[in-house]
Amino acid sequence: MYAAIRQAKAKSGSAEELTRRIKDGAVPIISDVEGFRAYYVVYAGDDTVTAISIFDKFEQAEEANKRAIAWIEKDLGPLLAGDARAVAGPVIVHTLA
């Protein structure tokens, strides 16, 4: 299992619009990558937005980050206070309730 993680700082007050755009834009793009298993977005109190997607293979996680960063640059730029960062790697600890 591999995770693709993107993180960016949002402009204050943009959470609602970010949520809408992510649901309409990023979810279809990421979930279309082969090996897709799950997608989560966390909006922290300091306006940091973190998206985490889970895939079967490392190459799939990298592909998701490639697609996501291109989409972020095109569609989320005005709502962000800087550039998004992306990393991918193996999930080394995992548990379910």
C-alpha positions as CSV (number, residue, x, y, z in Angstrom):
1,M,0.0,0.0,0.0
2,Y,1.3,3.4,-1.0
3,A,0.2,7.0,-0.1
4,A,0.3,10.1,-2.3
5,I,0.2,13.2,-0.2
6,R,-0.2,16.8,-1.3
7,Q,-0.1,19.8,1.0
8,A,-0.6,23.5,0.6
9,K,-1.5,26.6,2.6
10,A,-4.9,28.0,1.7
11,K,-5.9,31.6,1.9
12,S,-7.9,32.3,5.0
13,G,-11.7,31.9,4.5
14,S,-11.4,29.7,1.4
15,A,-12.3,26.3,3.0
16,E,-15.9,26.2,1.6
17,E,-14.8,27.0,-2.0
18,L,-11.8,24.6,-1.7
19,T,-14.1,21.8,-0.5
20,R,-16.4,22.3,-3.5
21,R,-13.6,22.5,-6.0
22,I,-11.8,19.4,-4.6
23,K,-15.1,17.4,-4.7
24,D,-15.8,18.4,-8.2
25,G,-12.3,18.4,-9.6
26,A,-9.7,16.4,-7.7
27,V,-11.8,13.5,-6.6
28,P,-12.6,12.3,-10.2
29,I,-9.0,12.9,-11.3
30,I,-7.4,10.9,-8.4
31,S,-10.0,8.1,-8.2
32,D,-9.5,7.5,-11.9
33,V,-5.8,6.4,-11.3
34,E,-5.5,2.6,-11.5
35,G,-5.0,1.0,-8.0
36,F,-6.9,3.8,-6.2
37,R,-8.2,2.7,-2.8
38,A,-9.0,5.8,-0.7
39,Y,-9.0,9.6,-0.6
40,Y,-8.9,12.0,2.4
41,V,-8.6,15.7,2.7
42,V,-7.8,17.4,6.0
43,Y,-8.2,21.2,6.6
44,A,-6.2,22.3,9.6
45,G,-7.0,25.3,11.8
46,D,-3.9,27.1,10.4
47,D,-5.4,26.8,6.8
48,T,-3.1,24.0,5.9
49,V,-4.8,21.6,3.5
50,T,-3.5,18.0,3.2
51,A,-4.8,15.5,0.7
52,I,-3.9,11.8,1.2
53,S,-4.7,9.1,-1.4
54,I,-4.0,5.4,-1.1
55,F,-2.9,3.2,-4.0
56,D,-1.7,-0.4,-4.6
57,K,1.6,0.6,-6.1
58,F,4.2,3.4,-5.8
59,E,4.0,4.3,-9.5
60,Q,0.2,4.8,-9.1
61,A,0.8,7.1,-6.1
62,E,3.3,9.1,-8.1
63,E,0.9,9.3,-11.1
64,A,-1.8,10.6,-8.7
65,N,0.5,13.3,-7.5
66,K,1.5,14.3,-11.0
67,R,-2.2,14.7,-12.0
68,A,-3.1,16.4,-8.7
69,I,-0.3,19.0,-8.9
70,A,-1.3,19.9,-12.5
71,W,-4.9,20.3,-11.4
72,I,-4.0,22.3,-8.3
73,E,-1.8,24.7,-10.4
74,K,-4.7,25.2,-12.9
75,D,-7.7,25.3,-10.7
76,L,-6.8,26.1,-7.1
77,G,-4.1,28.7,-7.5
78,P,-6.2,31.8,-6.6
79,L,-7.3,30.0,-3.3
80,L,-3.8,29.1,-2.2
81,A,-1.2,31.2,-0.3
82,G,1.7,29.4,-2.0
83,D,2.7,26.3,-4.0
84,A,1.5,22.8,-3.2
85,R,4.0,20.1,-2.2
86,A,3.7,16.4,-3.0
87,V,5.3,13.3,-1.8
88,A,4.7,9.6,-2.2
89,G,5.9,6.5,-0.4
90,P,5.0,3.2,1.2
91,V,2.5,3.1,4.1
92,I,4.6,1.6,6.9
93,V,1.9,1.5,9.6
94,H,-1.8,0.9,9.0
95,T,-4.7,0.0,11.2
96,L,-8.5,0.0,10.9
97,A,-11.0,0.2,13.8
